[in-house]
Amino acid sequence: MNRGLILDPTSHRSDDISDPGPDLESLAGKVIGFRVDELWRSWDWVSEIWGQMLERDGATVKFWRARGRTGEVGAHVIEELDAFTDTLDAAVVGLANCGSCTSWTIHDALWAAKKSIPTVAVATDHFEELAGNLSRRGGRSGLRLHILPYPLDIRQKAEVHDIARDHYRSFLRTLGVRDRLAVQPAA
């Protein structure tokens, strides 16, 4: 009888971090950064609404737009990402809404998370599984993911703004905000 060795391609990394990292706990006085991209206007609209709501609730909000990822431009983009995340108390990275966008969203979220700041990668539900798989492959299966509906980008701006408002409280929970005042609807 011949014997063979079967390899399991679904094995897990021995250095995997299953913990989501620190919670943000409170918004007051915190600097929260949004990594936006060049493609998804819907993510611009969601981050615009969330940014306004975060500022209303006591946070300072910053935005950084990722662009080209190859050659000299790509190296400069990584330097900018590194400098941007150094200034933050929490990072929100999106939008995982296609294959390559999901890869870069998770890459940039892992970059922020390795700095031990609360980090959330935002994906549409169609790309949730890919985002989770890439997080595991990147060694951080516990990376926080916040899931928005798919398709998102074909919707009108007012509808996307409504979705953003509807998701704000659950987004704060994903980020680990515990300050009850920060997760209550504004009066």
C-alpha positions as CSV (number, residue, x, y, z in Angstrom):
1,M,0.0,0.0,0.0
2,N,1.3,3.4,-0.9
3,R,1.2,6.2,1.6
4,G,0.8,9.9,0.7
5,L,1.0,13.1,2.6
6,I,-2.1,15.4,2.3
7,L,-1.5,19.0,3.0
8,D,-4.3,21.2,4.4
9,P,-4.3,24.5,2.6
10,T,-6.7,25.9,5.2
11,S,-4.2,25.8,8.0
12,H,-3.8,28.8,10.3
13,R,-0.7,30.8,10.9
14,S,1.1,30.0,14.1
15,D,1.7,33.7,14.7
16,D,-1.9,34.7,14.1
17,I,-3.4,37.5,16.2
18,S,-7.0,36.6,16.9
19,D,-7.5,39.5,19.3
20,P,-9.1,42.6,17.6
21,G,-6.7,44.9,19.4
22,P,-7.5,47.7,21.8
23,D,-11.0,49.3,22.0
24,L,-11.4,53.0,21.4
25,E,-13.7,53.2,24.4
26,S,-14.5,57.0,24.1
27,L,-14.5,59.5,21.3
28,A,-13.8,62.6,23.3
29,G,-10.5,64.2,22.3
30,K,-9.5,61.3,20.0
31,V,-8.1,61.6,16.5
32,I,-9.8,59.2,14.1
33,G,-8.4,58.8,10.6
34,F,-10.2,57.6,7.5
35,R,-8.2,56.0,4.7
36,V,-10.2,56.6,1.6
37,D,-9.3,55.5,-1.9
38,E,-9.5,56.7,-5.5
39,L,-12.4,54.5,-6.7
40,W,-15.4,54.3,-4.5
41,R,-17.4,57.6,-4.2
42,S,-19.8,55.7,-1.9
43,W,-17.0,55.3,0.6
44,D,-16.3,59.0,0.4
45,W,-20.0,59.6,1.2
46,V,-20.0,57.2,4.1
47,S,-16.8,58.5,5.6
48,E,-18.1,62.1,5.2
49,I,-21.2,61.3,7.2
50,W,-19.3,59.2,9.8
51,G,-16.7,62.0,10.1
52,Q,-19.4,64.6,10.7
53,M,-21.0,62.4,13.4
54,L,-17.7,61.6,15.0
55,E,-16.9,65.3,15.3
56,R,-20.3,66.0,16.7
57,D,-19.5,63.4,19.3
58,G,-16.2,64.9,20.3
59,A,-13.6,63.4,18.0
60,T,-11.2,65.1,15.6
61,V,-11.4,63.5,12.1
62,K,-8.6,63.3,9.5
63,F,-8.7,61.9,6.0
64,W,-6.0,60.4,3.8
65,R,-6.5,59.3,0.2
66,A,-4.5,56.3,-1.0
67,R,-3.4,56.3,-4.6
68,G,-1.0,54.4,-6.9
69,R,0.6,51.3,-5.4
70,T,3.5,50.5,-7.7
71,G,7.0,51.7,-8.2
72,E,8.2,55.0,-6.6
73,V,4.7,56.2,-6.2
74,G,3.8,53.0,-4.3
75,A,6.8,53.4,-2.0
76,H,5.8,57.0,-1.3
77,V,2.2,56.0,-0.6
78,I,3.4,53.5,2.1
79,E,5.5,56.3,3.7
80,E,2.5,58.5,3.7
81,L,0.3,55.8,5.2
82,D,2.9,55.2,7.9
83,A,3.1,58.9,8.7
84,F,-0.7,59.3,8.7
85,T,-1.3,56.3,11.0
86,D,1.3,57.7,13.4
87,T,-1.0,60.7,14.1
88,L,-4.1,58.6,14.9
89,D,-5.9,57.2,18.0
90,A,-8.0,55.0,15.7
91,A,-8.0,54.1,12.0
92,V,-11.0,53.4,9.7
93,V,-10.0,51.9,6.3
94,G,-12.2,51.3,3.3
95,L,-13.6,50.3,1.0
96,A,-13.3,46.6,0.4
97,N,-15.7,46.5,-2.5
98,C,-13.8,44.6,-5.2
99,G,-10.9,42.1,-5.3
100,S,-7.9,44.5,-5.4
101,C,-9.7,47.1,-3.3
102,T,-10.3,44.5,-0.6
103,S,-6.6,43.5,-0.7
104,W,-5.4,47.1,-0.3
105,T,-8.1,47.8,2.4
106,I,-6.9,44.9,4.4
107,H,-3.2,45.7,3.8
108,D,-3.7,49.3,5.0
109,A,-5.8,48.2,8.0
110,L,-3.2,45.6,9.0
111,W,-0.6,48.4,8.8
112,A,-2.6,50.5,11.2
113,A,-3.5,47.6,13.5
114,K,0.2,46.7,13.9
115,K,0.6,50.1,15.6
116,S,-1.7,48.9,18.4
117,I,-4.4,51.5,17.6
118,P,-8.1,50.5,17.3
119,T,-8.6,49.7,13.6
120,V,-11.7,48.9,11.5
121,A,-11.6,47.7,7.9
122,V,-14.9,48.5,6.1
123,A,-16.2,46.1,3.5
124,T,-19.4,45.5,1.6
125,D,-21.1,42.2,2.4
126,H,-20.2,40.7,-1.0
127,F,-16.5,41.0,0.0
128,E,-16.8,40.1,3.7
129,E,-15.4,36.6,3.2
130,L,-12.5,37.7,1.2
131,A,-11.7,40.5,3.7
132,G,-11.7,37.9,6.5
133,N,-9.5,35.5,4.5
134,L,-7.0,38.2,3.7
135,S,-6.9,39.3,7.4
136,R,-6.2,35.7,8.4
137,R,-3.5,35.4,5.7
138,G,-2.0,38.7,7.0
139,G,-1.7,37.2,10.5
140,R,-4.5,39.1,12.2
141,S,-7.7,37.0,12.0
142,G,-9.2,39.2,14.7
143,L,-9.1,42.4,12.6
144,R,-12.3,44.3,13.1
145,L,-14.5,44.3,10.0
146,H,-17.6,46.6,9.6
147,I,-19.9,45.4,6.9
148,L,-22.0,47.6,4.7
149,P,-24.6,46.5,2.1
150,Y,-23.7,45.5,-1.5
151,P,-24.0,47.0,-4.0
152,L,-23.2,50.4,-2.4
153,D,-21.6,52.4,-5.2
154,I,-24.5,52.3,-7.6
155,R,-26.8,54.0,-5.0
156,Q,-27.7,57.7,-5.0
157,K,-25.8,59.9,-2.5
158,A,-28.8,60.5,-0.3
159,E,-29.4,56.7,0.0
160,V,-25.7,56.1,0.9
161,H,-25.9,58.9,3.5
162,D,-29.0,57.2,5.0
163,I,-27.1,53.8,5.1
164,A,-24.1,55.6,6.8
165,R,-26.4,57.1,9.4
166,D,-28.1,53.8,10.0
167,H,-24.7,52.1,10.5
168,Y,-23.1,54.7,12.7
169,R,-24.0,53.1,16.1
170,S,-22.9,49.6,15.0
171,F,-19.7,51.1,13.5
172,L,-18.9,52.6,16.9
173,R,-19.5,49.3,18.6
174,T,-17.2,47.7,16.0
175,L,-14.5,50.3,16.9
176,G,-14.9,49.4,20.5
177,V,-16.5,52.7,21.7
178,R,-17.9,52.1,25.2
179,D,-18.8,55.7,26.1
180,R,-22.7,55.4,26.2
181,L,-23.1,59.1,25.3
182,A,-21.1,58.5,22.1
183,V,-23.4,55.6,20.9
184,Q,-26.7,57.3,21.7
185,P,-28.5,59.1,18.9
186,A,-28.0,62.9,18.9
187,A,-30.8,64.8,20.5
